[in-house]
Amino acid sequence: MPVDLRTRYLGLELSSPLVAGASPLTIDLQVLRRLEEAGAGAVVMPSLFAEQFERDERLLT
């Protein structure tokens, strides 16, 4: 019998408390589907503005 891991986080109903963090892997849709199949309840996507932050940081140093 499968264990029910449903949980609520920040007002969202998640199928499990397992969350995949932002990384280059979470950019690929195929990988996202595999994470979901493996039981991830959520995925933290990489910032859309990461390049802007990196550029600004280089300009400030």
Secondary structure, 3 states (H helix, E strand, C coil): CCCCCCEEECCEEECCCCEECCCHHHHCHHHHHHHHHCCCCEECCCCCCHHHHHHHHHHHC
